[in-house]
Amino acid sequence: MSESKPPTPTPGDTYKGWLFKWTNYIKGYQRRWFVLSNGLLSYYRTQAEMGHTCRGTINLATANIAVEDSCNFVISNGGAQTYHLKANSEVERQRWITALELAKAKAVDMQANSDDSGDECPAVPPTSGQGGGCRNSEVQSTLRTLNSKVEDLTTCNDLIVKHGSALQRSLSELEAIRVGGDMGEKIRQVTERATLFRITSNAMINACRDFLSLAQTHSKRWQKALQVERDQRIRLEETLEQLAKQHNHLERAFRGATVLPSSFSNPALGSKGGASGKGDASDEDDDNEFFDAMEDPAEFITVPADPKYHKRSGSNVSGLSSEIGMDDQSFDELSLASNPESPQPLELEPVRQRRTRIPDKPNYYLNLWSIMKNCIGKELSKIPMPVNFNEPLSMLQRLSEDLEYYELLDKAAKCQSSLEQMCYVAAFTVSSYSTTVHRTGKPFNPLLGETFELDRLRECGYRSLCEQVSHHPPAAAHHAFSEKGWSLRQEITLASKFRGKYLSIMPLGSIQCLFDKSNNHYSWKKVTTTVHNIIVGKLWIDQSGEIDVVNHRTGDRCHLKFAPYSYFSRDVPRKVTGVVTDKEGKAHYVLSGTWDEKMEFSRVMQSSKGENGTEGKQRTVYQTLKAKEIWTKNPLPEGADNMYFFSSLALTLNEPEDGVAPTDSRRRPDQRLMEDGRWDEANAEKQRLEEKQRTTRREREREAVKAASSPEEAVTEDSINDSPLKTEAGETGTEASEVSDETDTEDSPPHTPVASSHGPSHPHYLMEGKEGSNGAQIKSAHQDNYQALWFEKLDDPVSGEVLHVYKGGYWEAKDQGSWDICPDIF
């Protein structure tokens, strides 16, 4: 076994390890994790199940232990339960037999001491999970007897009160009468009532005596039982304390690294096609067992590297390239900070204090299904949404939140190795999703030409600018640069579909990161975001898919896999795994963790082909050094649940600032009203902005048509814009143009044609080939001469993609306070 065990465990110690348990003739022996504690032998499929799912337990106090051969032994409690077990070796089997015999002896001794000599419990073998059934039955019987005695006491008490009152009345009447003929009758009545009172009192005394005797009879046993429970509680507290101490180690070993228990505990088993391979199959109560996400089993597993790799000092023992032959401590923050070429921050002025709170979210009820039921199958940008479902931030501000963990890029800029740098870039990629785990509110869709600046040059050394550069399709461009030697740019377009129970959001476009010193150029795309429980239940968000982070200069690549959540999976929710490879495909680092909490990395020392997975695919086994934490999520501020679950950075994004452009999201009135809790006013303001956006767009398209067409064709186009077709499309509210989001609401101009008897029309184009009201042929698309203000569309020669790139001028305009070229969009 991989875990060292004492040769002779002392009684009472918890003994645990892997054994092979016989299941049936089809599956044979299956590998299980056994735990021996307090006279009970329990087993689990994996170590991770110890906290929540026990597969079976047998009480050793009534069990027989028999040895079959050098490695096999049997534990049976008389027929109800029988475990056929097999150890890896005769030595391992003998350790288990010794531990089991000692635990059985102690369990028998504890049971004998806890039983009262005059009140023995029948020796019935307990079944699994019912070891205390006899004691519980006896306690219940005793309680029923005591309850009966209490009822007798209550009845006697009522009779005493009744007869005592009657006797008192008779005595009073006896004192009141004079000596005469009625004297004898009254005395007889008094005598009868006194007799009844005496009989009832005797019954009361007898009932009290029985109750006291019964209580005294069971007192000693109950005291022993109570003492046993106290002792068990103390042992349980000690066990929990030990588990708490081991928790961090188990997390590092199993949680983040996509580890199969069989290969982790004994790497040698990876080459055994028999029992080890069957250890991945299911137990007798299930057909499938998954150590990773149910939908897609892991492509690799990791095991601890040989200790010799931890002792090396610069020699290339594992065959790694000289580029990464340095000691594992090269990732330490201390070594990065000690880089002599790293610029040191110099604070000349006090840093501005940012706000830490926003007004609490009002508790306004609105039925989401009443709005969404008519929008199934449509684009999210075509669904009219009141601000009740929004959060007081725009999509541009949400894009800027990707920079919350900018320190990862700062560290990446200091790395000497491109492979090390790739690890930090990959961690930065994952960190951008950490703010979404509780953020079920919809951000405001930006207006065309809307911008957002995030100037953190003094505090953090970077500046960021976002601009909504297009409506068809809606697209936002983002550019950020840092004094630490990196720049980030991205252009994101969201494609979304509402499917009734869930909403899928598919980001289109790429993100690029460039480093000045090394000229490394990285690019990657985002994964799919899914919002669940749209109809009923609590909304929750999941991220799933795969990301390839590519270094276009060196050919290095990091393949990240976001495992989708599965109710049936026993893996860690929101799990992310990744492998960093060079251009030849050789693995150098393994990353693991969760996108909502933290990421770790470990260096690969050796790799080999391991056992086949659940689908017959051969998985790669990586021998790695000890994992180190590369990123961890910042805790949410106090009261975040009442502030839309905003992070500390998100709380500051909509804070009013002087000197920003008039198109900045902070100046958007409906968003500001919503943040202040004035939602009714925000909805009204939102409608005003939508109408203004439509009017502006209509005028711009008319100008584009006039500039691109002859005067006669321009008249035709104008007549179409004012024709009944336009009115129908704008007023009937059909799919192509009626449903509008706050920006297009804006996304569908009023003259966009609707689905008609001619068939459905594309939402971005007029019905090509159809005649207008004057018989002219309609050929033009939505001609829009809008040009982004601060970005320009270019072909990237490195990645081969076309995207909007920052062309400059914004920060110079801010320094001069000159915003004359900015349109009036609010």
C-alpha angles and dihedrals in degrees: 000000000000094000116071114239128195112254093235115023115210119239113276095022116128109247119193140166148120122300133166113244124198111240109168142317093273099051099024117189116004126195113248137173111241126198123192113196136147094355093307126110112205131175137203135185093238137005089249089066093063092091098053119004125051113185096199144337133205126195110231093200090079099024131108120221117206131177116221104180141328095307107012130081137165131222117195135167098203103296104311092089131016125175118196104198136182129196127205093246142004091256091054091047091052091051090054093046091051092048092046094049092049092047091048093051091051092046092052091048092050092049092050093049094047095052119086113235094230097042108046121176114234110261097245114156108245119233125226111299092005103082091127096044095109094051092046091051091051093048091050091050092050091049091052090052093049090047090053090052091050089053089051090052090051092051092048091049091053091050092048090052091048097046093039090056091049091049091050091052092050092051090050091051090048091056092048100053126081126234107278145100095317093056095088093049093051093048090052091052092049091050092051094049092046089053092051090049091051093049092049091047091051090050089051091051092049092049090050090049092051092047092050092046093050092047092050091047093057098033095089093048092047092051090053091047090050091050091050090051090050091050091049090050091052091049090048092051090050091049092050090050090053091048090051090053091050094045097090092048093051091048092054092045101045116007106062105027104062091245126180110212094225095058095036096055096042119013090188090067090065089080095049111096095193123056096005093054091048090052088077092059125087135277123250093274098054138042099216134038121194125191090182134031110323095230098056123016120221120277093209143020131206131220131181113275123242111280090242089073091059091056098050119110111203098318114127096237098154096045095254116158117263087249090075100024092112123111119280090250090075087094094057115117089232093061091046092050091050092061103125091212093055111108114238118223115247117198111205097164133033113269116247115257110238124210119265100195141043127192112289117261110263117239099239116159119221127162107237094193092058087064101035100046092079094047103060111140096015131116115268089237088061096056118095107229127186117218089255088087096043134086118225094258132086127231088255090059091048089054089052089055087072085080094063090105097040088143088080090063090044089056092044090055089058096051118112094201123066090214091055089047090052090058091057093045090051091049089050089052091055094043092063089072096052093088093056100065095094099016102108094151119105116240119230113267107240122245117242107276094018114142139191127198126196108193109187097146095127098039102037107006099246142096127205134193130185128186134182099234103174145022101194094077102006105242136172126201123208132191129179132171133185136205086228091074108267138101131195129202133173141165114204130190118182122220113188140176130192112214101178101254096040143018120224120204116192115190113213124199133047140271121223130195123191129191119206100207100048098025088227111162117201129186135179142155133233128255128238119279117210126194110202134199096035093155103038137357134032116322115245134175131225132185119209139166139063133288128199113201106198129193102209094195100053103020093238114150138192117200110202122191121199106200113218117235115262126185090213096048118103091200127106112282118247091019122177126190131177145172125212113213135176125234091278090056096250113148118235105163138023121208125198140165139087130298093230101048122018147327130223132192135201132188118247114233100175137358132201140166111268137186124319118268130229091283096045094259116139111238127212118240114213121198105210141179121247112302119250129200113251100171137012129182120254113241117255117253120261112280093018091143088067093045101058090271090283119175121231090266094047091054089062099045097085095037109127114254133184121239099027121134118275087242093057117127090236088070095052105120101207091049091049092049091051092051089052090053096250095127099159091055090044091056091050092048090048091057090050091053091048093054091046090051091052092050093048092048093048092053092047092051092049090053090049091051092049092049094048101039140053117265091258092052090045090056089050091052092048091050089053092051089055097037128111087258089066091047092049092050093046099045110030092062101222125164103274098055116359104073109071137182118211092273103037102015030094087042092073115050115214094250095054106123121246130225107280142161087291090065134262118318128219109259092231101047142054118243099280112216095019120117125245127225092278095045095258118142114251110220107146127103125212096303108203121172094193115140123192113252102219103016134060130198113248140165110249106222093200102051096022092230130131113229144145112270126193109259097190135241102102100097091041089054089049092051089051094041089230114143099153094126094055115105123233101249100152 
